[in-house]
Amino acid sequence: MEIRNESERAALDAARARIEELAPEAAALNRWLAENPEISGEEREACERFCALLEAHGAAAERGFCGVPHAFRARVCEAPESGINIGILAEYDALPEIGHACGHCASGSLSLLAALALHGSGLAANVDIIGTPDEELNGRKIDMAKAGVFDKYDFVIMIHMDSKNKIESKFLALSAFRYNFRGAPAHASSCPWEGRNALNGVTLMAHALDMMRQHVRPSTRIHGIITRGGEASNIVPEFASAEYLFRSPDSRYLAEILPKLHDCARGAALATQTEVEIDEFAPPFDSMKPNPAGTALLGEIYESLGLPVTEDDIERAGSSDIGNVSFRCAAFHPTLSVCDGDIPAHTREFAACMKGERIEKVIKTGARVICEMIIRSVYEPERLEAIRRGFRAS
């Protein structure tokens, strides 16, 4: 990795030294989070611990940031005349029953470590750390994006845990809908002809959606469940309901096909003489907007740290609220390996890795990646301008 001048080298060396100095605090935070998981929307104590650590090091933390419970924001570098604004994102919500099986305890801890390493460094940029709770359930970064929180930033960055090192994450746009069918009850044996079967409506819709798979792009994902199918087997169901998730690598394409997918429900209702209500029960997640210039810089940093890189596979992608952020400013979501082999996230085995012997090294490495990404963007202005151009162009 080529360093342009001694000032840049000194800034990088200082950040590395601070990371080593502060690493025990980040490791302790990760351990506490891993042992005391708080699920999405309930991260009260986790948020307070982040804020307390920031304040202990002299960075004022704004709790309840953007009106989001258990969110926070703190400025760790300030240079109003620089015209440079960068955000470090921190996640810390866990999953029901299986705890930190998505690794947010380590991800959030390394973001905090990076922020503290930059605090008081005199870097010629405005750098904030933003605590973004409730990613798993309600995607509260979406609310922040809608409120314009990210519009002023040149870029934001966070690092997720994975079984592989990746410099770029690919996410699918996601829309979530509930289909409520209403018919008329009747005795299923003595007079079924008097009823209108809401479950038939749901079942026919499911068949229609399955048939629609042939006529959408192969990368589209359609999956759902029947959540209500009637109350008793000898009663024609008056009410039935299903929830479906629709995903695509392209937010615009997903918006284009949604009317066709909804028509499957409307057609099923017409065929079964029932009525259907269509309700979007979760905010839509955008796909991830790429930024080749920033990804290339991350690639150089990973190479300099001796981290072998695997390309992300869109066919195995999920969805995340950082996709919505990426349409407001350049956003980066690289990953670091926490295990040997291919242990999938959202499993107890992956949660165990958050307490494993290599996690402390991963946290330090992640903090280095974030610090070096920010420092190099500031000291090499053509890098930052390329990131800005890439965001505007796409």
N, C-alpha and C positions, 0 to 999 in steps of 0.2 A: 504494500500500500504506500503510494507516494505521498509524502508530507511536503507541503509547499514551502513552509517557512518555520522559523524557530518559534514564533508566537503560537502557531497551530500545534507544533510538537509539545510545547510547554503546557498548553491547555489540555491536550490529550493525556499527557503524563500526570497532570494534577488530578484529572478525573479518575484515572486508574488508581492513583494513590488513595483518593477519597473513597472509592468503592471498596478497596481492601480495608480501610479504616472502619467504614460503616457497615460492612457486610454482616457482622454478628447481629446487629439490630434488625436487619432485613431477614436474616435466618430465623431469629426469634419470632418475628411477626408471622412468617410463613408457618412455623410450627404451631403457633397459637391458632391461626386460621384453620389449619388442617385438622387440629384436634377439637375445634369449636365451630363447626360449619354452620353458617346461617344461610338459609335458602333465599331465593330471589325475593326482594321486597322486604326482607326482615334483617338486613345487615346492619343493625343498629350499633352493636359493639364493634364490629369490624370497622365501620366508618369512623367511630370514635378513636380507635387505636391508630388509624392512619393519621387523623387530624392531630392527635396528641404527639405523635412522633415528629410531624412537621413543625408543630409549635415548639417542641423541645429544642429544635434546631433553628428557631427564629423565623420560620415561615408561617405567616398568619393564614389560617384555613377558614374558608367560608363554608359552613355547614348548610345542608338543605339547598345546595346550589341549584339554580334554575327551577326551584319549586319541586325538585325531585327528592323524595325522602331518602336519606342515607347517601346522598351525593355530596361531593365537596369539590372545592377548587382552591388552589394555593399557587401564588406566584413565587417561583424560585430564582428567576433571573429577571432583571428589569433594565431595559435600555430603550426608553420611549422614542429616542431619535433614530433608532436603528431601522425602523420600518419592518422588522422581522418578528413574526409571531409563530411560536411552535408550541404544540401541546403534547403532553405525555398522558396517555389514558391508563387508568387502573381499574381492573375488575376484581371483585372479591365475593361474589355470590356463589353459593354451593347448590347442589342438587338434592332433592328429597331422597332420604334413605341411604344414598351412597356417598354423600358428602362432597368433597372437592375432587370429584371424578372428572372435572374438566380443567383442573389445574389453576383455577383463578387465584388460589392462595399464593402460589408461586409467581404467577404472572403479575398480580398486583404488588407483591413484595419487591420484585425486581424493578417495577416502574417507580416505586417509592425510592428505592436505592439509587436509581439513576437521577431522580429529581434532587435528592439530598446531595448527591455528588456534584451537581451543577450549582447548587445553592451557594451564593456568595462568591462565585468564581469570577465575576466581572465579565462574563460572556456578553458580547454585544448583541443581545437578542432578548425579547420578552418570552420567557418560557414558563408555562403553567403545567401543573399536574391536575388532572380532572378525574375525580372518583366517579365512576359510572356503574351504579348498582343495577341489579335486576336485569341482567342480560339474558339469562336463560328463559325467563318466563314472559316478560313484557317488553323487553328490548328498549330500555329507557333512554338509550342514546338516540332513539328515533324522536322522542319528545324534545331532547336537547337540539337535535338537528332542525326540527321544525321551528324551534324558538330562535334559530339563528346563532346559536352558541359557537358553532364551528366556522361561520362565514369569514371571520377575521383571520383565521390561522392559515399560514402558508402550508403547513402539514401537521398531522398528528401521527403518533406512533405508539404501539403497544406490542408486546411479544407474548404469544400464546404457547402453551405447553403441547407437545406432540410426541409421537414416536419417531419422528423424522425432523431434520433441520430443513426448513423451507424459507426462502427469502420472499416468497409471495404466497398469499392465501387467496384461493378462489372460492367465492361464495355464491350461492343461488338466491335469486329473488324469491320471495315467498309471500303468498297470500293465503289467509285462513278463513274458511267460511263454514257456517253452520246452516244446515237445511232442515227446517221444521215443516213436516207434512201434517196436515189436519184433514181428517175424514169424518166418518160418522160411525158410532159403535152399533153393534147388533150381536145377537147370539150367533156364535159361529156354526151351530148345528141346526137350530130350529128355523132361523130366518136370515142366513148370511146375505141374501140378496137385498136386505134392507140396509146393509152397511156399505161404507166406502172405506177401503182398507189403506190406512196411512202407511203401514209397513210395506205394502205392495208398491206404493209410490217411492219409498226409499230404495227398495230392492231394484226396481226398474231403473231408477237414476244411477245406481251403482253399476248396473249392466251397461247403461249408455255411456258412462264415463270410461268404463273398461274398453268399450268399442272406440271411443274417441282417441285412445292412445295411439292407434294406427295413423291418425291424421294430425298429430302434433309432432314437433321435432323430437328426435330420439333422446335428447338431453332433458326433456321435460319430465318432471316427476309428479305423479298423481297418486295420493295415498290418503286413506281415511278409514273411519270406523263408524259403525252404527251405535249411537249412545243410548237411544231409546227405541224399543221395538214393540211396545204394547205392554199391557199389565197382566193379562191372563190368556192362556191358550184357547179358552172357549169364548173369547170376546174378540170380534173384529176390531183391530187396533184403531182407536180414534186419533191417536197422536204417535208419531215416530220421528226420530231425529238422527241426523248423521253429521259428523264433522270431517271436513276434507282440507288437506293442505295441497297447494299447487306450487310448483317450483320451476324455475328456469334460470339458466345462466345470464339471460338478457331480460332486464326489467321491462323493456318496451315490448318484447315479444309476449311476455306473460300478460301484460295489460291487453294485448291484442286478442289473445285466445280466451280470456276470461268470459266474455259474452257467450262464446260457444259452449263453454263448460256449464255456465248457468242455464243455458237452454236445455241441457240434459235433464236438469231438475224440473224445469217448466214443462218440458215434453212429457216427463214421467207423471207429473201432476195431472196434465190434461188426459193422458191415457187411462189413469186410474180414477178419474173424477174426484180428485182430492185438490187441496190447495197447498201451496208451498210458500214459505217465507224464507228469504235468503238474508243471512246476517253475517257481516264480517266481524268475527269475534276477537281478532287480534290485529294490531297495526301491521301494515305490509312492510316486509323487509326488502330492501333493494339488493341487487347483485353488487359485487365489488368492482369499482371502477379502477382499472389498472393505471399505473404510473411508471412507465419503463425507466425513466431517469432515476427516480428514487430507488426502484428495485435494483438497478445496476449498481448504485452506490452500496446498497445493502449486500449485494453479491461480493463486492470488493472487501467489505468489512468482514463478512463471514470467512472469506478465503484467508484474510490476514490473521484471523483467529484460529485457523486450522479446522474449520467446521465444514465437513462434506455436506453438500446440498442435494436434496431431492426435489424434483419438480412436483408441485401440487397437482392432483388428479381431479379434474372437474367432475368426473363420473362418480367420485366418492365424496363430493362436497356437500356440506350442509348450508346453513344460513346463519347470519349474524347481523346484529344491528349496526356494526361498523360499516356495513355496506351503505346504509343511509348516510353515514358521515362522509363516505368517499365521494358523494355527489355534492357535498358542501365545501370540502377542501381535500387536498391530497391526503390519503390515509394509508398507513402501512401496518401490516399485521403479519410479520414473519413469525416463524415458530422455532422452537428449540427442542431437541430430543431429550427426554427424561428417562429413557429406558433402552434396554437392548431388545431387539425383536420388534414385532408389530403389535403393541398392546393398544387396543382402541380406547378412545376417550369414552366417558360415561359408563365406565365399568369400575367395579371395586378394585380390580388389579391396577387400573390407572390411578385411582385415588391413593393406593398404597405407595405409588411412586413419589407422591408429594411429601412423604416422610422418609424416603429412601436416602441412601448415603451420598448420592450424586447430586441431590437437588440443590444443595448450597452452592456448588460450583456452577450449576445452571443459572442460579439467580445472579451470581456475580458476572457470568458471561453475558446474560441478557442485559444487565445494567450497562456493561461496556458497549454492547451493540447500540443501545439507545443513545448513550453519551457521544459515541463516535459519530453516529448519524447526525446528531444535532451540531456538534462542534465542526465537523467537516462541511456541513451545509452553510455554516456561518463564515468560516474562514475561506471557503472556496465558493464565492458568490455565483460563479457560473453553474455550479451544481444546483443551488437553490433556484436560480432563474429557470433552469431546465425542468425542475419539478413544477414550478409555477406554470410554465408553458405547457407541460404535459397535462396538467389538470385542466387548463383552459381549452386545449385542443380536443380533449376527449369528452 
